[in-house]
Amino acid sequence: MDLNVGCTIKKLRLTKGVTQEELAEYIGVSFQAVSKWETGTTMPDIALLPKLAVFFGVRIDDLFSVNLDDELDRIDHMLAHEQLTDQNFTYAKRTLDAILRENENDVGALKRYVELYLKKNKRDSLLAGHMLERAMELAPLDTETYTLYRRVRGGDKNAVQSDNDWFIRVCEPYAKKYPQNYKLHEMLIEAMIEMRYYDKAESLIKLMQLDGDLVCMREIFLGDMVAAKGDIETAKRVWNNIPSNSHKGQYEAGERFNRINEYDKAIECYENSFRVASPPRDLSAVYSLAFLYTKLGRNAEAIEAWERIIDVLAIDHNITDSEIVDWARSEIKKLEKRQ
């Protein structure tokens, strides 16, 4: 181990962006003294170490530098075997930053940097997950809590399987206890189908308490499960049987037909969904139309969809000047240039 404290002081001073004079003034010594420390001519008095540590925001131990290989070995061990604390994160980041300032193309440092942030993200997600689990106990019918938890514990097709399993394991008991919580059931059924837990999914589909426009969602989910098993034709028949006067059902059926490239049928469902919507009308189906028409290169129809969005925002929602309106107008301008 290299006990050249002066070398560490110089590295920390340059990282902090202060001069020898500024450091000397804070510590209460001459700048010549600081210069001698950094060149290794002398060592700072042991009584000054606490003040130096405070100035640089490090521990006293951190003032005693180790060579680069030792530092990288310590970071590797931390990444592989230790719990990531804020202190460890700061140490590793500061070390890697210094390496990359010397050589921005250091592949080893770049890879360790990525590993560090992945581990930090995992740590932060674990903490967030524990907080949300507590929130579930306190407010088991709060939909937003489960939505946040799904994001933390694996809420999309890119999530690792263990995350989806964790989400299912923690939240399934709440769904069974509160069958009226539609949003929780929806998220769990999607996760279960992704994981091929078809029996679990079917059990929840039957358990859901649905009324009004949501009644059709039982058939939508059953179609999803059939499609996941590979029987697309049967799934299409299920989705085709959704009543044309169901706003929610037609929108969700349109989303399914869109995913399997049945675009004409998707457009029909989106139009049905918007047609039967009650004021203030939900615009989800029209947004889907705008995106789909753009994808298909049907620019005139895409423009009409965006114009419809602007009209409905003004008529039903009294929104005439906002970011969402600006976005719609921007999309229209882009499409007009393509015509």
C-alpha positions in Angstrom: 0.0 0.0 0.0 1.2 3.5 -0.9 1.0 5.8 2.1 1.8 8.9 0.1 -1.0 11.1 1.5 0.3 14.0 -0.6 -0.5 12.2 -3.8 -4.1 11.7 -2.6 -4.4 15.3 -1.5 -3.3 16.5 -4.9 -5.8 14.1 -6.7 -8.7 15.2 -4.4 -7.8 18.9 -4.8 -7.8 18.7 -8.6 -11.0 16.8 -8.6 -12.6 19.4 -6.4 -11.2 22.2 -8.6 -9.5 24.2 -5.9 -6.0 25.8 -5.9 -3.2 25.1 -3.4 -3.8 28.5 -2.0 -7.5 27.9 -1.4 -6.8 24.6 0.4 -4.0 26.2 2.4 -6.3 29.0 3.6 -9.0 26.5 4.7 -6.5 24.3 6.6 -4.6 27.2 8.0 -1.2 26.6 6.6 0.9 28.1 3.8 0.5 27.1 0.2 4.1 26.1 0.3 3.2 23.5 2.9 0.5 22.1 0.6 3.0 22.0 -2.3 5.5 20.1 -0.2 2.8 17.6 0.8 1.8 17.0 -2.8 5.4 16.5 -4.0 6.0 14.1 -1.1 8.7 16.3 0.5 6.8 16.4 3.8 3.6 14.9 5.3 0.8 16.9 6.8 0.6 16.9 10.6 -1.7 14.1 11.8 -3.8 16.7 13.6 -4.7 18.2 10.2 -6.1 15.0 8.7 -9.7 15.4 10.1 -9.9 18.9 8.6 -8.5 17.7 5.3 -11.1 14.8 5.3 -13.9 17.3 5.9 -12.8 19.6 3.2 -12.7 16.9 0.6 -15.8 15.0 1.9 -14.0 11.8 2.5 -13.0 9.6 5.4 -9.6 10.0 7.0 -8.7 6.5 5.7 -9.4 7.7 2.2 -6.5 10.1 2.4 -4.1 7.2 2.4 -4.0 6.2 -1.2 -3.5 2.8 -2.6 -2.1 2.0 -6.1 -4.4 1.8 -9.0 -4.5 -2.0 -9.2 -5.5 -2.1 -5.5 -8.2 0.4 -6.1 -9.6 -1.6 -9.0 -9.4 -4.8 -7.0 -11.4 -3.1 -4.2 -14.0 -1.9 -6.6 -14.3 -5.3 -8.2 -14.8 -6.9 -4.8 -17.4 -4.3 -3.9 -19.3 -4.9 -7.1 -19.2 -8.7 -6.7 -19.7 -9.2 -3.0 -20.6 -6.1 -1.0 -23.7 -4.2 -0.4 -23.6 -0.9 -2.2 -23.6 2.0 0.3 -23.6 5.7 -0.6 -20.0 5.8 0.7 -18.9 2.9 -1.5 -20.7 4.4 -4.5 -19.0 7.7 -4.0 -15.6 6.1 -3.6 -15.9 3.9 -6.7 -17.3 6.7 -8.8 -14.6 9.1 -7.8 -11.9 6.5 -8.6 -13.4 5.7 -12.0 -13.9 9.3 -12.8 -10.2 9.9 -12.2 -9.2 7.0 -14.4 -11.4 8.2 -17.2 -10.1 11.7 -17.0 -6.7 10.3 -17.7 -7.9 8.0 -20.4 -11.5 8.3 -21.6 -11.1 5.1 -23.6 -10.2 2.9 -20.7 -12.6 0.0 -21.4 -12.1 -1.6 -18.0 -13.2 1.6 -16.2 -16.1 2.1 -18.6 -17.4 -1.4 -17.9 -17.0 -1.0 -14.1 -18.9 2.3 -14.4 -21.8 0.6 -16.0 -21.8 -2.2 -13.4 -21.7 0.4 -10.6 -24.8 2.2 -11.9 -26.6 -1.0 -12.5 -25.9 -2.1 -8.9 -27.0 1.4 -7.7 -30.2 1.1 -9.7 -30.9 -2.3 -8.2 -30.2 -1.1 -4.7 -32.5 1.9 -5.2 -35.2 -0.3 -6.7 -35.0 -2.6 -3.7 -35.5 0.3 -1.3 -38.4 1.6 -3.4 -40.0 -1.8 -3.5 -39.8 -2.2 0.3 -41.5 1.2 0.7 -44.3 0.3 -1.7 -44.8 -3.1 0.0 -45.4 -1.1 3.2 -47.8 1.2 1.3 -49.8 -1.9 0.1 -50.4 -2.9 3.7 -51.6 0.5 4.6 -53.7 1.2 1.5 -54.5 -2.1 -0.3 -57.0 -0.5 -2.7 -54.7 2.3 -3.9 -54.1 1.5 -7.6 -51.2 3.8 -8.0 -49.2 1.9 -5.4 -49.4 -1.3 -7.5 -48.7 0.5 -10.7 -45.5 1.9 -9.2 -44.6 -1.5 -7.8 -45.0 -3.1 -11.2 -42.5 -0.5 -12.6 -40.1 -1.3 -9.8 -40.4 -5.1 -9.8 -40.6 -5.8 -13.5 -43.4 -4.3 -15.5 -42.6 -4.8 -19.1 -41.5 -7.4 -21.6 -37.8 -6.5 -21.0 -38.0 -7.3 -17.3 -36.1 -10.3 -16.1 -38.3 -13.3 -15.0 -37.3 -13.1 -11.4 -38.8 -9.5 -11.2 -42.1 -10.6 -12.7 -42.2 -13.6 -10.3 -41.5 -11.2 -7.4 -44.3 -8.9 -8.5 -46.7 -11.8 -8.9 -45.8 -13.4 -5.6 -46.2 -10.2 -3.6 -49.3 -8.8 -5.3 -51.4 -11.9 -6.0 -52.7 -12.2 -2.4 -54.0 -8.6 -2.6 -55.8 -9.4 -5.9 -57.5 -12.4 -4.4 -58.5 -10.4 -1.4 -59.8 -7.4 -3.4 -61.3 -8.7 -6.6 -62.8 -5.2 -7.2 -59.3 -3.8 -7.9 -59.4 -4.1 -11.7 -56.1 -2.4 -12.4 -54.2 -4.8 -10.1 -55.8 -7.7 -11.8 -55.0 -6.4 -15.2 -51.3 -6.0 -14.3 -51.1 -9.4 -12.7 -52.8 -11.2 -15.6 -50.4 -9.6 -18.1 -47.4 -10.7 -15.9 -48.8 -14.2 -15.5 -49.4 -14.6 -19.2 -45.9 -13.4 -20.0 -44.6 -16.0 -17.6 -46.9 -18.7 -19.0 -48.7 -19.1 -15.7 -51.9 -19.8 -17.5 -53.7 -21.5 -14.7 -53.0 -18.6 -12.3 -54.1 -16.1 -15.0 -57.3 -18.0 -15.7 -58.1 -18.1 -12.0 -57.7 -14.3 -11.7 -59.7 -13.7 -14.8 -62.7 -15.6 -13.3 -62.2 -13.9 -9.9 -62.4 -10.3 -11.2 -65.5 -8.3 -10.3 -66.3 -6.3 -13.4 -69.2 -4.0 -14.2 -70.2 -1.5 -16.8 -67.8 -1.0 -19.7 -65.2 -3.3 -18.1 -67.3 -6.5 -18.3 -65.8 -7.2 -21.8 -62.3 -7.3 -20.3 -62.8 -10.9 -19.2 -63.1 -12.0 -22.8 -60.2 -9.7 -23.9 -57.9 -11.4 -21.3 -59.1 -14.9 -22.3 -58.2 -14.0 -25.9 -54.7 -12.9 -24.7 -54.2 -16.2 -23.0 -55.3 -18.2 -26.1 -53.0 -16.0 -28.3 -50.0 -16.6 -25.9 -50.6 -20.3 -26.3 -50.2 -19.9 -30.1 -53.8 -20.1 -31.2 -54.1 -16.7 -32.9 -57.2 -17.6 -35.0 -59.2 -18.5 -31.8 -58.0 -15.3 -30.1 -59.1 -13.2 -33.1 -62.6 -14.8 -32.9 -62.8 -13.9 -29.2 -61.8 -10.3 -29.9 -64.1 -10.0 -32.8 -67.0 -10.9 -30.5 -66.5 -7.8 -28.3 -69.7 -5.7 -28.6 -69.2 -2.8 -31.0 -70.8 -0.4 -28.4 -68.2 -1.1 -25.8 -65.8 1.9 -25.6 -63.2 0.1 -23.5 -63.6 -3.3 -25.2 -63.3 -2.0 -28.7 -60.2 0.0 -27.8 -58.5 -3.0 -26.2 -59.5 -5.2 -29.1 -58.0 -2.7 -31.5 -54.7 -2.8 -29.6 -54.7 -6.6 -30.0 -55.4 -6.5 -33.7 -52.7 -3.8 -34.1 -50.1 -6.0 -32.5 -50.8 -8.9 -34.9 -50.7 -6.6 -37.9 -54.5 -6.8 -38.6 -54.5 -3.1 -39.3 -57.9 -2.7 -41.0 -59.6 -4.5 -38.1 -57.6 -2.4 -35.6 -58.7 0.8 -37.3 -62.4 -0.4 -37.3 -62.1 -1.1 -33.5 -60.5 2.3 -32.7 -63.2 4.1 -34.6 -65.9 2.2 -32.8 -64.3 3.0 -29.5 -64.2 6.7 -30.2 -67.7 6.7 -31.7 -69.3 5.4 -28.5 -67.2 7.3 -26.0 -69.2 9.6 -23.7 -68.1 13.2 -23.1 -65.6 14.2 -21.9 -64.3 11.7 -24.5 -61.2 9.6 -23.9 -58.7 10.1 -26.8 -56.7 6.9 -26.5 -58.3 5.3 -29.6 -57.6 8.5 -31.7 -54.0 8.6 -30.6 -53.7 4.9 -31.7 -55.2 5.9 -35.0 -52.8 8.7 -35.5 -49.8 6.5 -34.8 -51.1 3.6 -36.9 -51.9 5.8 -39.9 -48.4 7.4 -39.6 -46.9 3.9 -39.5 -48.8 2.9 -42.6 -47.8 6.1 -44.5 -51.5 7.2 -44.7 -50.5 10.8 -43.9 -53.8 12.5 -44.7 -55.7 10.2 -42.4 -53.0 10.7 -39.7 -53.4 14.5 -40.0 -57.2 14.1 -39.6 -56.7 12.1 -36.5 -54.4 14.7 -34.9 -56.9 17.4 -35.9 -59.6 15.4 -34.2 -57.5 15.3 -31.1 -57.1 19.1 -31.1 -60.9 19.6 -31.6 -61.9 17.2 -28.8 -59.3 18.7 -26.4 -61.0 22.1 -27.0 -64.6 21.0 -27.0 -64.6 18.3 -24.3 -61.7 19.3 -22.1 -61.4 23.0 -22.6 -57.8 22.7 -23.5 -56.6 25.0 -26.3 -53.1 26.0 -25.3 -50.9 23.4 -23.8 -48.0 21.1 -24.5 -50.3 18.4 -25.7 -51.9 20.7 -28.2 -48.5 21.9 -29.4 -47.4 18.3 -29.8 -50.4 17.6 -32.0 -49.8 20.6 -34.2 -46.1 19.7 -34.5 -47.1 16.2 -35.7 -49.4 17.7 -38.3 -46.6 19.9 -39.6 -44.3 16.9 -39.9 -47.0 15.0 -41.8 -47.8 17.8 -44.1 -44.2 18.0 -45.2 -44.4 14.3 -46.3 -47.4 14.8 -48.5 
